[in-house]
Amino acid sequence: MYLLGLDKSALSALGMASAESNPDEMTEVDVMLEKIHANISACHIKQGNWKRALETAEKALAKNSTNSKALFRKGKAQAELGYVEKAEETLLEVKRISPGEAELVDAELSRLHARERERQKVADQKMRGWLSRGNMA
């Protein structure tokens, strides 16, 4: 993570960035950090550490908001943390940005909807049981 200290101002002071370079332009360090954070997010997903997966995906997206892999990982983490509506929005954004990944996004959305239906079914059964107990008293 030594790269974090190499921001644009430091690079220009070292003479590594040209004087006429655009401050909004991504440097090689930015590209590397984007990939590192996206890959760290994937590692956190594999470990089931959803909060850290979301945080690192957002760090990657701060460098490049059109990184479809980081966006997909953000949506997956949001879904696992219970932010279903945000997850759907994020996953649909992946589909818009990268139409080639539509099949993967559709599969994740289907999984998310199935899990939500199951969660709702369990909640409904609990409510029915609770209401029926109240009538017996």
Summary of the structure (lengths in Angstrom):
residues: 137
radius of gyration: 21.1
end to end distance: 63.4
largest distance: 81.1
contacts: 364
relative contact order: 0.08
helix: 80%
strand: 0%
